[in-house]
Amino acid sequence: MLSPRLKEHFVAAIRRMLRPVVRQLIAYGITYPTFDRLVRELYVEVAEQDFALPFKKQTDSRLAVVTGMSRKEIPPLRARAREGAGAAAVEDNLVTHLIGRWMAGPPYASPDGVARRLPYETTDARAPSFARLVRDAGADIPVRSVLDELLRVGAAELLPNGDVVLRNEANVSPADAEGKLALLGADPAEVFATIVHNIENPDSARLQRKVVYDNVGAQALEQLRAEARRLGEEFIRRANTLLASYDRDRNPDAPAGKRSRVVLGAYYFEEETTPREKPDTAPVKSAPPGRIRRSR
């Protein structure tokens, strides 16, 4: 439980975090009553699932105490929470698994995770091919059907000589708004959970770092975006190779233990900053050249 002072800081942080969320809710035509109903349902759902007493049945009275709602509000909210269905996770589909396996190192990629051009199939069953990749990914679907889906989403290209090339390392096409909205639900939640873990467990903090500079000229942004994308894609390739080496589906000899889900990510963000007292063209003696923010 946070102290009153830290609770104030936490509420201020939540307010700042929710601001872009509320902006998009309004922009997409989702009204406050809808958001209010959603939050109430979530309060009851989380309280019921995560704050149950091990020696007692979870009752409406207990949920009212935990959530601060009136007891009469709880039953219909519990019923709606049970009826609600979460959005399917973007990562839990064959195409995403296939791309991950393709980039996970030999024989389908270089040791640093750069996907290789693959023949569609070969007479040598031990040689790397797209057909073997599909089988390794555990797909009980015809190879051509898998390739057609990769071609449809723009993730791969079939060359005239029959080779298959990976063209997009992420299984969310630029036009796939539905997939991006699913990521909107997954990625911020993971970052939030990581930061909360680091607050509550300072002796076993997880990786959470970012680099911030606040006086970058707008004329540099186009080049900076391109360089940041190149750097981020290189990091993701290396991260994929690292995690794949510990994944027991791909490496049965990897260390044992309770099954865990591990995520390594990268993102780029930019916004206009408030002008300083002096023009940007004038030297700013007191301003630091930049900052690296991190928890551990």
C-alpha positions as CSV (number, residue, x, y, z in Angstrom):
1,M,0.0,0.0,0.0
2,L,1.3,3.4,-1.0
3,S,1.7,6.2,1.5
4,P,-0.6,9.2,1.1
5,R,2.2,11.3,-0.5
6,L,3.2,8.5,-2.9
7,K,-0.5,7.9,-3.7
8,E,-0.8,11.5,-4.8
9,H,2.2,11.0,-7.1
10,F,0.7,7.8,-8.5
11,V,-2.7,9.5,-9.2
12,A,-0.8,12.4,-11.0
13,A,1.1,9.8,-13.1
14,I,-2.2,8.0,-14.0
15,R,-3.7,11.3,-15.0
16,R,-0.8,12.1,-17.3
17,M,-0.9,8.6,-18.7
18,L,-4.7,8.8,-19.4
19,R,-4.5,12.1,-21.1
20,P,-3.6,10.7,-24.6
21,V,-6.1,7.9,-24.0
22,V,-8.9,10.3,-23.3
23,R,-7.9,12.4,-26.3
24,Q,-8.3,9.4,-28.6
25,L,-11.5,8.3,-27.0
26,I,-13.0,11.7,-27.8
27,A,-11.4,11.7,-31.3
28,Y,-12.9,8.2,-32.1
29,G,-16.4,9.2,-30.8
30,I,-16.3,7.1,-27.6
31,T,-18.2,9.1,-25.0
32,Y,-17.6,9.4,-21.2
33,P,-20.6,7.2,-20.3
34,T,-19.1,4.4,-22.4
35,F,-15.7,4.8,-20.8
36,D,-17.3,5.0,-17.3
37,R,-19.1,1.8,-17.9
38,L,-15.9,0.1,-19.1
39,V,-13.9,1.2,-16.1
40,R,-16.6,0.1,-13.7
41,E,-16.7,-3.3,-15.3
42,L,-13.0,-3.6,-15.2
43,Y,-12.8,-2.6,-11.5
44,V,-15.2,-5.4,-10.6
45,E,-13.5,-7.9,-12.9
46,V,-10.0,-7.2,-11.6
47,A,-11.2,-7.1,-8.0
48,E,-12.9,-10.5,-8.4
49,Q,-10.0,-12.2,-10.1
50,D,-7.0,-10.6,-8.4
51,F,-8.1,-9.7,-4.9
52,A,-10.0,-12.7,-3.8
53,L,-9.4,-14.0,-0.3
54,P,-8.0,-17.6,-0.4
55,F,-10.3,-18.8,2.5
56,K,-13.6,-17.1,1.4
57,K,-15.9,-17.0,-1.6
58,Q,-15.8,-13.7,-3.4
59,T,-19.1,-11.9,-2.5
60,D,-20.8,-8.8,-3.7
61,S,-20.1,-7.2,-0.3
62,R,-16.4,-8.0,-0.6
63,L,-16.2,-6.5,-4.1
64,A,-18.0,-3.4,-2.9
65,V,-15.4,-2.9,-0.1
66,V,-12.5,-3.4,-2.5
67,T,-13.8,-1.2,-5.4
68,G,-15.5,1.5,-3.3
69,M,-18.8,1.0,-5.3
70,S,-22.2,0.5,-3.8
71,R,-23.2,-3.1,-3.2
72,K,-26.2,-2.8,-5.5
73,E,-23.9,-1.9,-8.5
74,I,-21.9,-5.1,-8.2
75,P,-24.2,-7.9,-9.5
76,P,-25.0,-6.4,-13.0
77,L,-21.3,-5.4,-13.4
78,R,-20.2,-8.9,-12.5
79,A,-22.6,-10.4,-15.0
80,R,-21.3,-8.0,-17.8
81,A,-17.7,-8.8,-16.9
82,R,-18.3,-12.5,-17.3
83,E,-20.0,-11.9,-20.7
84,G,-17.2,-9.7,-22.0
85,A,-14.7,-11.2,-24.5
86,G,-11.2,-9.9,-24.8
87,A,-9.7,-9.1,-28.2
88,A,-7.5,-11.8,-29.7
89,A,-3.8,-11.2,-29.1
90,V,-2.0,-10.2,-32.3
91,E,1.0,-12.3,-31.4
92,D,-1.0,-15.5,-31.1
93,N,-1.3,-16.4,-34.7
94,L,0.5,-18.5,-37.2
95,V,2.0,-15.7,-39.4
96,T,3.6,-14.0,-36.4
97,H,5.0,-17.3,-35.1
98,L,6.4,-18.0,-38.6
99,I,8.1,-14.6,-38.9
100,G,9.6,-15.1,-35.4
101,R,10.9,-18.5,-36.3
102,W,12.3,-17.2,-39.6
103,M,14.3,-14.6,-37.8
104,A,15.4,-16.7,-34.9
105,G,18.8,-17.7,-36.3
106,P,20.1,-20.6,-38.3
107,P,19.1,-22.3,-40.5
108,Y,16.5,-19.7,-41.6
109,A,18.4,-16.6,-40.6
110,S,22.0,-15.4,-40.0
111,P,23.3,-15.7,-36.4
112,D,22.3,-12.0,-35.8
113,G,18.7,-12.6,-36.8
114,V,18.6,-11.4,-40.5
115,A,16.1,-13.5,-42.3
116,R,17.5,-15.4,-45.3
117,R,16.0,-15.8,-48.7
118,L,14.5,-19.3,-48.8
119,P,13.6,-21.6,-51.7
120,Y,9.9,-22.5,-51.6
121,E,10.9,-26.2,-51.2
122,T,13.9,-28.5,-51.8
123,T,14.4,-32.1,-52.4
124,D,16.8,-32.3,-49.4
125,A,14.5,-32.4,-46.4
126,R,17.4,-31.2,-44.2
127,A,18.0,-28.0,-46.2
128,P,16.3,-24.8,-45.2
129,S,13.2,-24.0,-47.2
130,F,10.0,-22.2,-46.8
131,A,8.1,-25.5,-46.7
132,R,10.4,-26.7,-43.9
133,L,9.9,-23.4,-42.0
134,V,6.2,-23.8,-42.1
135,R,6.5,-27.4,-40.7
136,D,8.9,-26.2,-38.0
137,A,6.4,-23.6,-37.0
138,G,3.9,-26.4,-36.3
139,A,1.4,-25.4,-38.9
140,D,-1.1,-28.0,-39.9
141,I,-2.0,-25.9,-42.9
142,P,-0.9,-26.3,-46.6
143,V,2.4,-24.5,-47.2
144,R,0.9,-22.5,-50.1
145,S,-2.0,-21.3,-47.9
146,V,0.5,-20.0,-45.4
147,L,2.5,-18.2,-48.2
148,D,-0.7,-16.7,-49.6
149,E,-1.4,-15.1,-46.2
150,L,2.1,-13.8,-45.9
151,L,1.8,-12.3,-49.4
152,R,-1.6,-10.8,-48.6
153,V,-0.4,-8.9,-45.5
154,G,2.8,-7.8,-47.3
155,A,5.1,-9.7,-45.0
156,A,6.8,-11.7,-47.8
157,E,7.5,-11.7,-51.5
158,L,7.6,-14.6,-53.9
159,L,10.4,-14.0,-56.4
160,P,10.2,-15.2,-60.1
161,N,12.7,-17.9,-59.4
162,G,10.5,-19.4,-56.7
163,D,12.4,-18.1,-53.6
164,V,10.5,-16.5,-50.7
165,V,11.9,-13.3,-49.1
166,L,10.7,-11.8,-45.8
167,R,9.8,-8.1,-46.5
168,N,8.2,-7.1,-43.3
169,E,9.5,-8.2,-39.9
170,A,6.2,-7.2,-38.1
171,N,2.9,-8.9,-38.8
172,V,0.9,-5.7,-38.7
173,S,0.4,-4.2,-42.2
174,P,0.3,-0.4,-42.5
175,A,-3.4,-0.7,-43.4
176,D,-4.3,-3.1,-40.6
177,A,-5.9,-0.7,-38.1
178,E,-7.6,-3.6,-36.3
179,G,-4.2,-5.2,-35.5
180,K,-2.7,-1.9,-34.4
181,L,-5.6,-1.3,-32.1
182,A,-5.0,-4.8,-30.5
183,L,-1.3,-3.7,-30.0
184,L,-2.6,-0.6,-28.3
185,G,-4.2,-2.7,-25.7
186,A,-1.1,-5.0,-25.2
187,D,2.0,-2.8,-25.4
188,P,1.2,0.0,-23.0
189,A,-0.1,-2.5,-20.5
190,E,3.2,-4.3,-20.6
191,V,5.2,-1.1,-20.1
192,F,2.8,0.0,-17.2
193,A,3.2,-3.4,-15.5
194,T,7.0,-3.2,-15.8
195,I,7.1,0.2,-14.2
196,V,4.8,-0.9,-11.4
197,H,7.0,-4.0,-10.8
198,N,10.1,-1.7,-10.5
199,I,8.3,0.5,-8.0
200,E,7.2,-2.4,-5.9
201,N,10.4,-4.6,-6.3
202,P,13.4,-2.2,-6.4
203,D,15.8,-5.1,-5.7
204,S,14.7,-7.1,-8.7
205,A,13.9,-4.4,-11.2
206,R,13.2,-5.2,-14.8
207,L,14.8,-3.5,-17.8
208,Q,13.1,-0.1,-18.4
209,R,15.2,2.6,-20.1
210,K,14.8,5.4,-22.6
211,V,16.9,8.2,-24.0
212,V,15.4,11.8,-24.1
213,Y,16.8,14.9,-25.8
214,D,14.5,18.0,-25.8
215,N,16.2,20.4,-28.2
216,V,16.2,18.6,-31.6
217,G,15.5,20.7,-34.6
218,A,12.5,19.8,-36.7
219,Q,14.6,19.7,-39.9
220,A,16.4,16.7,-38.4
221,L,13.3,14.6,-37.6
222,E,13.0,12.8,-40.9
223,Q,16.5,11.6,-40.8
224,L,16.3,10.8,-37.1
225,R,13.1,8.7,-37.7
226,A,14.8,6.7,-40.4
227,E,17.9,6.1,-38.2
228,A,15.8,5.3,-35.2
229,R,13.9,2.7,-37.2
230,R,17.1,1.1,-38.5
231,L,18.5,1.0,-34.9
232,G,15.2,-0.4,-33.5
233,E,14.8,-3.1,-36.1
234,E,18.4,-4.2,-35.5
235,F,17.7,-4.4,-31.8
236,I,14.4,-6.4,-32.4
237,R,16.3,-8.9,-34.6
238,R,18.9,-9.4,-31.9
239,A,16.2,-9.6,-29.2
240,N,14.3,-12.2,-31.2
241,T,17.4,-14.3,-31.6
242,L,18.1,-14.1,-27.9
243,L,14.6,-15.0,-26.7
244,A,14.3,-17.8,-29.3
245,S,17.4,-19.4,-27.9
246,Y,15.5,-19.8,-24.5
247,D,12.2,-20.8,-26.0
248,R,11.5,-24.4,-25.2
249,D,9.3,-24.9,-28.3
250,R,12.3,-24.1,-30.5
251,N,15.0,-25.3,-28.1
252,P,14.0,-28.3,-26.0
253,D,17.4,-28.1,-24.2
254,A,16.6,-24.6,-22.9
255,P,16.5,-24.2,-19.1
256,A,13.4,-25.7,-17.4
257,G,10.9,-24.2,-14.9
258,K,7.5,-22.7,-14.8
259,R,6.3,-21.4,-18.2
260,S,6.9,-17.7,-18.6
261,R,6.2,-15.0,-21.2
262,V,9.0,-12.6,-21.9
263,V,8.8,-9.4,-24.0
264,L,11.6,-7.1,-25.2
265,G,10.4,-4.0,-27.0
266,A,11.5,-0.7,-28.5
267,Y,9.6,2.5,-29.5
268,Y,10.1,6.0,-30.9
269,F,8.2,9.1,-29.8
270,E,8.4,12.8,-30.7
271,E,6.5,15.9,-29.8
272,E,7.0,19.7,-29.9
273,T,8.5,21.1,-26.7
274,T,7.6,24.4,-25.1
275,P,10.0,27.1,-26.3
276,R,12.6,28.3,-23.9
277,E,12.9,31.9,-22.9
278,K,15.6,32.4,-25.5
279,P,15.1,31.6,-29.2
280,D,16.3,28.2,-30.5
281,T,19.0,29.9,-32.5
282,A,20.6,31.3,-29.3
283,P,22.9,29.2,-27.2
284,V,21.3,27.9,-24.0
285,K,23.9,27.7,-21.3
286,S,21.8,26.2,-18.6
287,A,20.1,23.5,-20.6
288,P,21.6,20.0,-20.4
289,P,22.5,18.3,-23.7
290,G,20.2,15.4,-23.1
291,R,19.1,12.9,-20.6
292,I,19.0,9.1,-20.2
293,R,16.1,8.0,-18.0
294,R,16.0,4.6,-16.5
295,S,14.8,2.6,-13.6
296,R,17.6,0.0,-13.6
